[in-house]
């Protein structure tokens, strides 16, 4: 998995978790976080499709 895919996965998970934990009185915050989480999830899938993997280079040690 590429670095960008990992970043998008973490961002979508945190956004969706924040949307679930948002207080019910502030529905706009939950909706914004839900929208951001879904956008990050789409970007995660696109990063997986693109599929650039970072490889370990022993010469860089």
CHARMM internal coordinates of N, CA and C (Angstrom, degrees):
IC EDIT
DIST 1 N 1 CA 1.4316
DIST 1 CA 1 C 1.5321
ANGL 1 N 1 CA 1 C 108.01
DIST 1 C 2 N 1.2897
ANGL 1 CA 1 C 2 N 115.95
DIHE 1 N 1 CA 1 C 2 N 139.25
DIST 2 N 2 CA 1.4571
ANGL 1 C 2 N 2 CA 120.47
DIHE 1 CA 1 C 2 N 2 CA -177.83
DIST 2 CA 2 C 1.5247
ANGL 2 N 2 CA 2 C 110.62
DIHE 1 C 2 N 2 CA 2 C -77.25
DIST 2 C 3 N 1.3078
ANGL 2 CA 2 C 3 N 115.28
DIHE 2 N 2 CA 2 C 3 N 165.35
DIST 3 N 3 CA 1.4702
ANGL 2 C 3 N 3 CA 119.85
DIHE 2 CA 2 C 3 N 3 CA -179.87
DIST 3 CA 3 C 1.5123
ANGL 3 N 3 CA 3 C 111.21
DIHE 2 C 3 N 3 CA 3 C -65.26
DIST 3 C 4 N 1.3153
ANGL 3 CA 3 C 4 N 116.48
DIHE 3 N 3 CA 3 C 4 N -40.00
DIST 4 N 4 CA 1.4643
ANGL 3 C 4 N 4 CA 118.76
DIHE 3 CA 3 C 4 N 4 CA 179.88
DIST 4 CA 4 C 1.5284
ANGL 4 N 4 CA 4 C 110.87
DIHE 3 C 4 N 4 CA 4 C -65.47
DIST 4 C 5 N 1.3188
ANGL 4 CA 4 C 5 N 117.47
DIHE 4 N 4 CA 4 C 5 N -36.17
DIST 5 N 5 CA 1.4679
ANGL 4 C 5 N 5 CA 120.32
DIHE 4 CA 4 C 5 N 5 CA 177.88
DIST 5 CA 5 C 1.5241
ANGL 5 N 5 CA 5 C 110.33
DIHE 4 C 5 N 5 CA 5 C -64.76
DIST 5 C 6 N 1.3109
ANGL 5 CA 5 C 6 N 117.34
DIHE 5 N 5 CA 5 C 6 N -39.44
DIST 6 N 6 CA 1.4630
ANGL 5 C 6 N 6 CA 120.85
DIHE 5 CA 5 C 6 N 6 CA 178.30
DIST 6 CA 6 C 1.5305
ANGL 6 N 6 CA 6 C 110.31
DIHE 5 C 6 N 6 CA 6 C -64.83
DIST 6 C 7 N 1.3242
ANGL 6 CA 6 C 7 N 115.99
DIHE 6 N 6 CA 6 C 7 N -42.92
DIST 7 N 7 CA 1.4722
ANGL 6 C 7 N 7 CA 120.15
DIHE 6 CA 6 C 7 N 7 CA 179.27
DIST 7 CA 7 C 1.5198
ANGL 7 N 7 CA 7 C 110.44
DIHE 6 C 7 N 7 CA 7 C -62.68
DIST 7 C 8 N 1.3236
ANGL 7 CA 7 C 8 N 118.08
DIHE 7 N 7 CA 7 C 8 N -44.03
DIST 8 N 8 CA 1.4615
ANGL 7 C 8 N 8 CA 121.00
DIHE 7 CA 7 C 8 N 8 CA 179.77
DIST 8 CA 8 C 1.5353
ANGL 8 N 8 CA 8 C 111.29
DIHE 7 C 8 N 8 CA 8 C -67.30
DIST 8 C 9 N 1.3224
ANGL 8 CA 8 C 9 N 116.97
DIHE 8 N 8 CA 8 C 9 N -34.66
DIST 9 N 9 CA 1.4624
ANGL 8 C 9 N 9 CA 120.37
DIHE 8 CA 8 C 9 N 9 CA 177.75
DIST 9 CA 9 C 1.5222
ANGL 9 N 9 CA 9 C 110.37
DIHE 8 C 9 N 9 CA 9 C -65.19
DIST 9 C 10 N 1.3154
ANGL 9 CA 9 C 10 N 117.04
DIHE 9 N 9 CA 9 C 10 N -46.13
DIST 10 N 10 CA 1.4652
ANGL 9 C 10 N 10 CA 120.90
DIHE 9 CA 9 C 10 N 10 CA 179.61
DIST 10 CA 10 C 1.5312
ANGL 10 N 10 CA 10 C 110.65
DIHE 9 C 10 N 10 CA 10 C -65.46
DIST 10 C 11 N 1.3416
ANGL 10 CA 10 C 11 N 116.41
DIHE 10 N 10 CA 10 C 11 N -42.29
DIST 11 N 11 CA 1.4628
ANGL 10 C 11 N 11 CA 120.04
DIHE 10 CA 10 C 11 N 11 CA -179.61
DIST 11 CA 11 C 1.5270
ANGL 11 N 11 CA 11 C 111.15
DIHE 10 C 11 N 11 CA 11 C -64.33
DIST 11 C 12 N 1.3188
ANGL 11 CA 11 C 12 N 117.32
DIHE 11 N 11 CA 11 C 12 N -41.20
DIST 12 N 12 CA 1.4681
ANGL 11 C 12 N 12 CA 119.00
DIHE 11 CA 11 C 12 N 12 CA 179.65
DIST 12 CA 12 C 1.5256
ANGL 12 N 12 CA 12 C 110.96
DIHE 11 C 12 N 12 CA 12 C -68.79
DIST 12 C 13 N 1.3263
ANGL 12 CA 12 C 13 N 117.06
DIHE 12 N 12 CA 12 C 13 N -38.77
DIST 13 N 13 CA 1.4647
ANGL 12 C 13 N 13 CA 119.51
DIHE 12 CA 12 C 13 N 13 CA 178.86
DIST 13 CA 13 C 1.5252
ANGL 13 N 13 CA 13 C 110.98
DIHE 12 C 13 N 13 CA 13 C -64.59
DIST 13 C 14 N 1.3253
ANGL 13 CA 13 C 14 N 117.52
DIHE 13 N 13 CA 13 C 14 N -43.17
DIST 14 N 14 CA 1.4596
ANGL 13 C 14 N 14 CA 120.56
DIHE 13 CA 13 C 14 N 14 CA 179.92
DIST 14 CA 14 C 1.5250
ANGL 14 N 14 CA 14 C 111.70
DIHE 13 C 14 N 14 CA 14 C -68.24
DIST 14 C 15 N 1.3198
ANGL 14 CA 14 C 15 N 117.39
DIHE 14 N 14 CA 14 C 15 N -37.54
DIST 15 N 15 CA 1.4594
ANGL 14 C 15 N 15 CA 120.43
DIHE 14 CA 14 C 15 N 15 CA 178.60
DIST 15 CA 15 C 1.5302
ANGL 15 N 15 CA 15 C 111.33
DIHE 14 C 15 N 15 CA 15 C -66.96
DIST 15 C 16 N 1.3147
ANGL 15 CA 15 C 16 N 116.70
DIHE 15 N 15 CA 15 C 16 N -43.34
DIST 16 N 16 CA 1.4574
ANGL 15 C 16 N 16 CA 119.58
DIHE 15 CA 15 C 16 N 16 CA 179.29
DIST 16 CA 16 C 1.5237
ANGL 16 N 16 CA 16 C 111.32
DIHE 15 C 16 N 16 CA 16 C -68.51
DIST 16 C 17 N 1.3268
ANGL 16 CA 16 C 17 N 117.06
DIHE 16 N 16 CA 16 C 17 N -35.72
DIST 17 N 17 CA 1.4617
ANGL 16 C 17 N 17 CA 120.24
DIHE 16 CA 16 C 17 N 17 CA 175.80
DIST 17 CA 17 C 1.5265
ANGL 17 N 17 CA 17 C 110.63
DIHE 16 C 17 N 17 CA 17 C -65.60
DIST 17 C 18 N 1.3182
ANGL 17 CA 17 C 18 N 116.14
DIHE 17 N 17 CA 17 C 18 N -41.35
DIST 18 N 18 CA 1.4623
ANGL 17 C 18 N 18 CA 119.90
DIHE 17 CA 17 C 18 N 18 CA 176.37
DIST 18 CA 18 C 1.5101
ANGL 18 N 18 CA 18 C 112.15
DIHE 17 C 18 N 18 CA 18 C -63.77
DIST 18 C 19 N 1.3254
ANGL 18 CA 18 C 19 N 117.42
DIHE 18 N 18 CA 18 C 19 N -36.08
DIST 19 N 19 CA 1.4648
ANGL 18 C 19 N 19 CA 120.78
DIHE 18 CA 18 C 19 N 19 CA 177.87
DIST 19 CA 19 C 1.5210
ANGL 19 N 19 CA 19 C 110.86
DIHE 18 C 19 N 19 CA 19 C -67.04
DIST 19 C 20 N 1.3156
ANGL 19 CA 19 C 20 N 116.63
DIHE 19 N 19 CA 19 C 20 N -35.87
DIST 20 N 20 CA 1.4620
ANGL 19 C 20 N 20 CA 119.45
DIHE 19 CA 19 C 20 N 20 CA 178.51
DIST 20 CA 20 C 1.5264
ANGL 20 N 20 CA 20 C 111.61
DIHE 19 C 20 N 20 CA 20 C -72.20
DIST 20 C 21 N 1.3294
ANGL 20 CA 20 C 21 N 116.35
DIHE 20 N 20 CA 20 C 21 N -33.24
DIST 21 N 21 CA 1.4572
ANGL 20 C 21 N 21 CA 120.29
DIHE 20 CA 20 C 21 N 21 CA -177.78
DIST 21 CA 21 C 1.5221
ANGL 21 N 21 CA 21 C 113.37
DIHE 20 C 21 N 21 CA 21 C -89.09
DIST 21 C 22 N 1.3222
ANGL 21 CA 21 C 22 N 117.91
DIHE 21 N 21 CA 21 C 22 N -5.55
DIST 22 N 22 CA 1.4660
ANGL 21 C 22 N 22 CA 120.91
DIHE 21 CA 21 C 22 N 22 CA -179.87
DIST 22 CA 22 C 1.5263
ANGL 22 N 22 CA 22 C 109.17
DIHE 21 C 22 N 22 CA 22 C -64.26
DIST 22 C 23 N 1.3176
ANGL 22 CA 22 C 23 N 114.97
DIHE 22 N 22 CA 22 C 23 N 142.08
DIST 23 N 23 CA 1.4681
ANGL 22 C 23 N 23 CA 118.87
DIHE 22 CA 22 C 23 N 23 CA -177.75
DIST 23 CA 23 C 1.5283
ANGL 23 N 23 CA 23 C 109.62
DIHE 22 C 23 N 23 CA 23 C -66.61
DIST 23 C 24 N 1.3195
ANGL 23 CA 23 C 24 N 116.87
DIHE 23 N 23 CA 23 C 24 N 143.78
DIST 24 N 24 CA 1.4652
ANGL 23 C 24 N 24 CA 120.26
DIHE 23 CA 23 C 24 N 24 CA -177.19
DIST 24 CA 24 C 1.5252
ANGL 24 N 24 CA 24 C 114.01
DIHE 23 C 24 N 24 CA 24 C -62.90
DIST 24 C 25 N 1.3208
ANGL 24 CA 24 C 25 N 117.98
DIHE 24 N 24 CA 24 C 25 N -23.85
DIST 25 N 25 CA 1.4540
ANGL 24 C 25 N 25 CA 120.43
DIHE 24 CA 24 C 25 N 25 CA -179.34
DIST 25 CA 25 C 1.5170
ANGL 25 N 25 CA 25 C 113.03
DIHE 24 C 25 N 25 CA 25 C -70.25
DIST 25 C 26 N 1.3291
ANGL 25 CA 25 C 26 N 116.67
DIHE 25 N 25 CA 25 C 26 N -28.60
DIST 26 N 26 CA 1.4734
ANGL 25 C 26 N 26 CA 120.83
DIHE 25 CA 25 C 26 N 26 CA -179.57
DIST 26 CA 26 C 1.5184
ANGL 26 N 26 CA 26 C 108.73
DIHE 25 C 26 N 26 CA 26 C -105.70
DIST 26 C 27 N 1.3040
ANGL 26 CA 26 C 27 N 116.15
DIHE 26 N 26 CA 26 C 27 N 79.39
DIST 27 N 27 CA 1.4636
ANGL 26 C 27 N 27 CA 119.86
DIHE 26 CA 26 C 27 N 27 CA -176.62
DIST 27 CA 27 C 1.5243
ANGL 27 N 27 CA 27 C 111.68
DIHE 26 C 27 N 27 CA 27 C -72.16
DIST 27 C 28 N 1.3244
ANGL 27 CA 27 C 28 N 117.62
DIHE 27 N 27 CA 27 C 28 N -24.49
DIST 28 N 28 CA 1.4590
ANGL 27 C 28 N 28 CA 118.60
DIHE 27 CA 27 C 28 N 28 CA -178.65
DIST 28 CA 28 C 1.5261
ANGL 28 N 28 CA 28 C 110.67
DIHE 27 C 28 N 28 CA 28 C -68.32
DIST 28 C 29 N 1.3499
ANGL 28 CA 28 C 29 N 117.01
DIHE 28 N 28 CA 28 C 29 N -35.74
DIST 29 N 29 CA 1.4633
ANGL 28 C 29 N 29 CA 119.57
DIHE 28 CA 28 C 29 N 29 CA 177.49
DIST 29 CA 29 C 1.5284
ANGL 29 N 29 CA 29 C 110.84
DIHE 28 C 29 N 29 CA 29 C -64.25
DIST 29 C 30 N 1.3050
ANGL 29 CA 29 C 30 N 115.75
DIHE 29 N 29 CA 29 C 30 N -43.06
DIST 30 N 30 CA 1.4601
ANGL 29 C 30 N 30 CA 120.35
DIHE 29 CA 29 C 30 N 30 CA 179.13
DIST 30 CA 30 C 1.5179
ANGL 30 N 30 CA 30 C 112.23
DIHE 29 C 30 N 30 CA 30 C -64.57
DIST 30 C 31 N 1.3260
ANGL 30 CA 30 C 31 N 116.05
DIHE 30 N 30 CA 30 C 31 N -37.72
DIST 31 N 31 CA 1.4674
ANGL 30 C 31 N 31 CA 119.51
DIHE 30 CA 30 C 31 N 31 CA 179.43
DIST 31 CA 31 C 1.5217
ANGL 31 N 31 CA 31 C 111.70
DIHE 30 C 31 N 31 CA 31 C -68.72
DIST 31 C 32 N 1.3269
ANGL 31 CA 31 C 32 N 116.05
DIHE 31 N 31 CA 31 C 32 N -39.51
DIST 32 N 32 CA 1.4680
ANGL 31 C 32 N 32 CA 119.65
DIHE 31 CA 31 C 32 N 32 CA 178.67
DIST 32 CA 32 C 1.5251
ANGL 32 N 32 CA 32 C 109.88
DIHE 31 C 32 N 32 CA 32 C -65.15
DIST 32 C 33 N 1.3303
ANGL 32 CA 32 C 33 N 116.56
DIHE 32 N 32 CA 32 C 33 N -43.79
DIST 33 N 33 CA 1.4637
ANGL 32 C 33 N 33 CA 119.73
DIHE 32 CA 32 C 33 N 33 CA 178.95
DIST 33 CA 33 C 1.5279
ANGL 33 N 33 CA 33 C 111.54
DIHE 32 C 33 N 33 CA 33 C -66.36
DIST 33 C 34 N 1.3164
ANGL 33 CA 33 C 34 N 116.65
DIHE 33 N 33 CA 33 C 34 N -36.67
DIST 34 N 34 CA 1.4623
ANGL 33 C 34 N 34 CA 119.89
DIHE 33 CA 33 C 34 N 34 CA 177.78
DIST 34 CA 34 C 1.5250
ANGL 34 N 34 CA 34 C 110.46
DIHE 33 C 34 N 34 CA 34 C -66.15
DIST 34 C 35 N 1.3207
ANGL 34 CA 34 C 35 N 117.16
DIHE 34 N 34 CA 34 C 35 N -41.55
DIST 35 N 35 CA 1.4659
ANGL 34 C 35 N 35 CA 121.05
DIHE 34 CA 34 C 35 N 35 CA 177.19
DIST 35 CA 35 C 1.5275
ANGL 35 N 35 CA 35 C 110.81
DIHE 34 C 35 N 35 CA 35 C -64.26
DIST 35 C 36 N 1.3321
ANGL 35 CA 35 C 36 N 116.85
DIHE 35 N 35 CA 35 C 36 N -43.74
DIST 36 N 36 CA 1.4693
ANGL 35 C 36 N 36 CA 120.34
DIHE 35 CA 35 C 36 N 36 CA 178.74
DIST 36 CA 36 C 1.5248
ANGL 36 N 36 CA 36 C 110.86
DIHE 35 C 36 N 36 CA 36 C -63.74
DIST 36 C 37 N 1.3214
ANGL 36 CA 36 C 37 N 116.73
DIHE 36 N 36 CA 36 C 37 N -41.19
DIST 37 N 37 CA 1.4681
ANGL 36 C 37 N 37 CA 120.14
DIHE 36 CA 36 C 37 N 37 CA 178.76
DIST 37 CA 37 C 1.5122
ANGL 37 N 37 CA 37 C 112.50
DIHE 36 C 37 N 37 CA 37 C -63.61
DIST 37 C 38 N 1.3228
ANGL 37 CA 37 C 38 N 116.60
DIHE 37 N 37 CA 37 C 38 N -39.10
DIST 38 N 38 CA 1.4698
ANGL 37 C 38 N 38 CA 118.95
DIHE 37 CA 37 C 38 N 38 CA 178.96
DIST 38 CA 38 C 1.5323
ANGL 38 N 38 CA 38 C 110.75
DIHE 37 C 38 N 38 CA 38 C -70.19
DIST 38 C 39 N 1.3402
ANGL 38 CA 38 C 39 N 116.98
DIHE 38 N 38 CA 38 C 39 N -36.61
DIST 39 N 39 CA 1.4731
ANGL 38 C 39 N 39 CA 119.34
DIHE 38 CA 38 C 39 N 39 CA 176.30
DIST 39 CA 39 C 1.5260
ANGL 39 N 39 CA 39 C 111.24
DIHE 38 C 39 N 39 CA 39 C -64.71
DIST 39 C 40 N 1.3367
ANGL 39 CA 39 C 40 N 116.64
DIHE 39 N 39 CA 39 C 40 N -42.75
DIST 40 N 40 CA 1.4619
ANGL 39 C 40 N 40 CA 120.08
DIHE 39 CA 39 C 40 N 40 CA 177.69
DIST 40 CA 40 C 1.5282
ANGL 40 N 40 CA 40 C 111.25
DIHE 39 C 40 N 40 CA 40 C -64.86
DIST 40 C 41 N 1.3345
ANGL 40 CA 40 C 41 N 117.25
DIHE 40 N 40 CA 40 C 41 N -34.49
DIST 41 N 41 CA 1.4596
ANGL 40 C 41 N 41 CA 120.34
DIHE 40 CA 40 C 41 N 41 CA 178.61
DIST 41 CA 41 C 1.5336
ANGL 41 N 41 CA 41 C 110.58
DIHE 40 C 41 N 41 CA 41 C -66.59
DIST 41 C 42 N 1.3225
ANGL 41 CA 41 C 42 N 117.02
DIHE 41 N 41 CA 41 C 42 N -40.23
DIST 42 N 42 CA 1.4708
ANGL 41 C 42 N 42 CA 120.63
DIHE 41 CA 41 C 42 N 42 CA 176.98
DIST 42 CA 42 C 1.5295
ANGL 42 N 42 CA 42 C 110.07
DIHE 41 C 42 N 42 CA 42 C -64.75
DIST 42 C 43 N 1.3299
ANGL 42 CA 42 C 43 N 116.49
DIHE 42 N 42 CA 42 C 43 N -42.59
DIST 43 N 43 CA 1.4586
ANGL 42 C 43 N 43 CA 119.51
DIHE 42 CA 42 C 43 N 43 CA 177.98
DIST 43 CA 43 C 1.5292
ANGL 43 N 43 CA 43 C 111.40
DIHE 42 C 43 N 43 CA 43 C -65.30
DIST 43 C 44 N 1.3361
ANGL 43 CA 43 C 44 N 116.90
DIHE 43 N 43 CA 43 C 44 N -33.76
DIST 44 N 44 CA 1.4684
ANGL 43 C 44 N 44 CA 120.74
DIHE 43 CA 43 C 44 N 44 CA 175.46
DIST 44 CA 44 C 1.5222
ANGL 44 N 44 CA 44 C 111.09
DIHE 43 C 44 N 44 CA 44 C -62.84
DIST 44 C 45 N 1.3192
ANGL 44 CA 44 C 45 N 116.82
DIHE 44 N 44 CA 44 C 45 N -44.28
DIST 45 N 45 CA 1.4678
ANGL 44 C 45 N 45 CA 120.48
DIHE 44 CA 44 C 45 N 45 CA 179.51
DIST 45 CA 45 C 1.5243
ANGL 45 N 45 CA 45 C 110.47
DIHE 44 C 45 N 45 CA 45 C -65.27
DIST 45 C 46 N 1.3357
ANGL 45 CA 45 C 46 N 116.90
DIHE 45 N 45 CA 45 C 46 N -41.06
DIST 46 N 46 CA 1.4676
ANGL 45 C 46 N 46 CA 119.42
DIHE 45 CA 45 C 46 N 46 CA 177.66
DIST 46 CA 46 C 1.5247
ANGL 46 N 46 CA 46 C 111.73
DIHE 45 C 46 N 46 CA 46 C -65.01
DIST 46 C 47 N 1.3236
ANGL 46 CA 46 C 47 N 117.45
DIHE 46 N 46 CA 46 C 47 N -36.25
DIST 47 N 47 CA 1.4665
ANGL 46 C 47 N 47 CA 120.58
DIHE 46 CA 46 C 47 N 47 CA 177.18
DIST 47 CA 47 C 1.5216
ANGL 47 N 47 CA 47 C 110.53
DIHE 46 C 47 N 47 CA 47 C -67.80
DIST 47 C 48 N 1.3210
ANGL 47 CA 47 C 48 N 117.44
DIHE 47 N 47 CA 47 C 48 N -35.34
DIST 48 N 48 CA 1.4680
ANGL 47 C 48 N 48 CA 119.45
DIHE 47 CA 47 C 48 N 48 CA 176.34
DIST 48 CA 48 C 1.5208
ANGL 48 N 48 CA 48 C 111.45
DIHE 47 C 48 N 48 CA 48 C -67.51
DIST 48 C 49 N 1.3219
ANGL 48 CA 48 C 49 N 116.40
DIHE 48 N 48 CA 48 C 49 N -38.36
DIST 49 N 49 CA 1.4630
ANGL 48 C 49 N 49 CA 120.14
DIHE 48 CA 48 C 49 N 49 CA 178.93
DIST 49 CA 49 C 1.5202
ANGL 49 N 49 CA 49 C 110.03
DIHE 48 C 49 N 49 CA 49 C -65.83
DIST 49 C 50 N 1.3163
ANGL 49 CA 49 C 50 N 115.39
DIHE 49 N 49 CA 49 C 50 N -42.35
DIST 50 N 50 CA 1.4750
ANGL 49 C 50 N 50 CA 119.87
DIHE 49 CA 49 C 50 N 50 CA 178.78
DIST 50 CA 50 C 1.5235
ANGL 50 N 50 CA 50 C 109.94
DIHE 49 C 50 N 50 CA 50 C -61.10
DIST 50 C 51 N 1.3039
ANGL 50 CA 50 C 51 N 116.73
DIHE 50 N 50 CA 50 C 51 N -44.16
DIST 51 N 51 CA 1.4481
ANGL 50 C 51 N 51 CA 123.54
DIHE 50 CA 50 C 51 N 51 CA 166.32
DIST 51 CA 51 C 1.5090
ANGL 51 N 51 CA 51 C 118.78
DIHE 50 C 51 N 51 CA 51 C 67.46
DIST 51 C 52 N 1.2924
ANGL 51 CA 51 C 52 N 118.99
DIHE 51 N 51 CA 51 C 52 N 36.08
DIST 52 N 52 CA 1.4586
ANGL 51 C 52 N 52 CA 118.14
DIHE 51 CA 51 C 52 N 52 CA 173.55
DIST 52 CA 52 C 1.5164
ANGL 52 N 52 CA 52 C 108.38
DIHE 51 C 52 N 52 CA 52 C -80.25
DIST 52 C 53 N 1.2988
ANGL 52 CA 52 C 53 N 115.82
DIHE 52 N 52 CA 52 C 53 N 123.43
DIST 53 N 53 CA 1.4513
ANGL 52 C 53 N 53 CA 120.10
DIHE 52 CA 52 C 53 N 53 CA 179.30
DIST 53 CA 53 C 1.5174
ANGL 53 N 53 CA 53 C 109.05
DIHE 52 C 53 N 53 CA 53 C -101.75
DIST 53 C 54 N 1.3104
ANGL 53 CA 53 C 54 N 115.33
DIHE 53 N 53 CA 53 C 54 N 142.30
DIST 54 N 54 CA 1.4517
ANGL 53 C 54 N 54 CA 117.29
DIHE 53 CA 53 C 54 N 54 CA 172.68
DIST 54 CA 54 C 1.5138
ANGL 54 N 54 CA 54 C 107.46
DIHE 53 C 54 N 54 CA 54 C -92.33
DIST 54 C 55 N 1.2836
ANGL 54 CA 54 C 55 N 115.27
DIHE 54 N 54 CA 54 C 55 N 136.77
DIST 55 N 55 CA 1.4604
ANGL 54 C 55 N 55 CA 120.74
DIHE 54 CA 54 C 55 N 55 CA -174.76
DIST 55 CA 55 C 1.5177
ANGL 55 N 55 CA 55 C 109.77
DIHE 54 C 55 N 55 CA 55 C -113.22
DIST 55 C 56 N 1.2987
ANGL 55 CA 55 C 56 N 114.27
DIHE 55 N 55 CA 55 C 56 N 151.20
DIST 56 N 56 CA 1.4603
ANGL 55 C 56 N 56 CA 120.25
DIHE 55 CA 55 C 56 N 56 CA 177.87
DIST 56 CA 56 C 1.5307
ANGL 56 N 56 CA 56 C 108.56
DIHE 55 C 56 N 56 CA 56 C -77.32
DIST 56 C 57 N 1.3031
ANGL 56 CA 56 C 57 N 115.90
DIHE 56 N 56 CA 56 C 57 N 126.80
DIST 57 N 57 CA 1.4563
ANGL 56 C 57 N 57 CA 121.03
DIHE 56 CA 56 C 57 N 57 CA 178.40
DIST 57 CA 57 C 1.5290
ANGL 57 N 57 CA 57 C 108.17
DIHE 56 C 57 N 57 CA 57 C -111.62
DIST 57 C 58 N 1.3199
ANGL 57 CA 57 C 58 N 118.10
DIHE 57 N 57 CA 57 C 58 N 110.14
DIST 58 N 58 CA 1.4582
ANGL 57 C 58 N 58 CA 120.50
DIHE 57 CA 57 C 58 N 58 CA -175.75
DIST 58 CA 58 C 1.5406
ANGL 58 N 58 CA 58 C 112.56
DIHE 57 C 58 N 58 CA 58 C -66.45
DIST 58 C 59 N 1.3142
ANGL 58 CA 58 C 59 N 118.33
DIHE 58 N 58 CA 58 C 59 N -19.99
DIST 59 N 59 CA 1.4576
ANGL 58 C 59 N 59 CA 120.09
DIHE 58 CA 58 C 59 N 59 CA -179.60
DIST 59 CA 59 C 1.5290
ANGL 59 N 59 CA 59 C 112.17
DIHE 58 C 59 N 59 CA 59 C -75.63
DIST 59 C 60 N 1.3075
ANGL 59 CA 59 C 60 N 117.38
DIHE 59 N 59 CA 59 C 60 N -16.23
DIST 60 N 60 CA 1.4515
ANGL 59 C 60 N 60 CA 120.00
DIHE 59 CA 59 C 60 N 60 CA -179.74
DIST 60 CA 60 C 1.5372
ANGL 60 N 60 CA 60 C 112.40
DIHE 59 C 60 N 60 CA 60 C -80.94
DIST 60 C 61 N 1.2944
ANGL 60 CA 60 C 61 N 117.16
DIHE 60 N 60 CA 60 C 61 N -9.84
DIST 61 N 61 CA 1.4676
ANGL 60 C 61 N 61 CA 120.59
DIHE 60 CA 60 C 61 N 61 CA 178.43
DIST 61 CA 61 C 1.4599
ANGL 61 N 61 CA 61 C 110.86
DIHE 60 C 61 N 61 CA 61 C -69.36
END
COOR INIT
IC SEED 1 N 1 CA 1 C
IC BUILD
